[in-house]
């Protein structure tokens, strides 16, 4: 599959994840979010940037939800609930957020 962003075709997997995370930029994120039915806010961008930083600068770490909650709490000054993150990314913050962040699908099973 492919998505078109700014006149450029970008390859995705059948599940909608980018085949090459280097193809990602903020316009690609907006397109992926549109496909997912999400309008990006500042909090979405905080999660997206955090997930990208963890993956690209921390040995391809894909944090579990519990770690994401803790670290977003530090960034936002108040710890969000799971419900808060699921409001941002209804199909699972670490999975749907990872998709919009242009990263590979999360491989781990379950986990909080």
Residue, then its C-alpha position, 0 to 999 in steps of 0.5 A: x500500500x502507499x499513501x500520498x503526501x505532498x506529491x510523494x508516494x510513501x510505502x506502508x504495510x498492509x496494516x498502515x505502518x510506514x515501511x521505512x521510518x525515514x520517510x516520516x515527517x510531520x506532514x506524513x504524521x498528519x496524513x496517517x492521523x487523518x487515515x486513523x480519524x484523529x485530529x492532532x493536538x499538542x498532546x498528540x504531538x508530545x506522545x508522537x515525539x516521545x515515541x520517536x525519541x525512544x525508538x530512534x535514540x534509545x536502542x529502538x525502545x517501544x515503551x509500554x503504556x505504564x512508562x508512557x503514562x509516567x513520562x507524559x506526566x513528567x512532561x505535562x506536570x500531571x500524570x494522565x490516566x489510561x483513559x486520557x491516553x486512549x482518548x488521544x489514541x483510541x486504538x491503543x496509545x502505544x500502537x496507534x501512536x507508534x503508527x502515526x509516529x512512523x515507527x514499526x509495529x509494536x511486537x510485544x504481547x500485552x503488557x501494561 
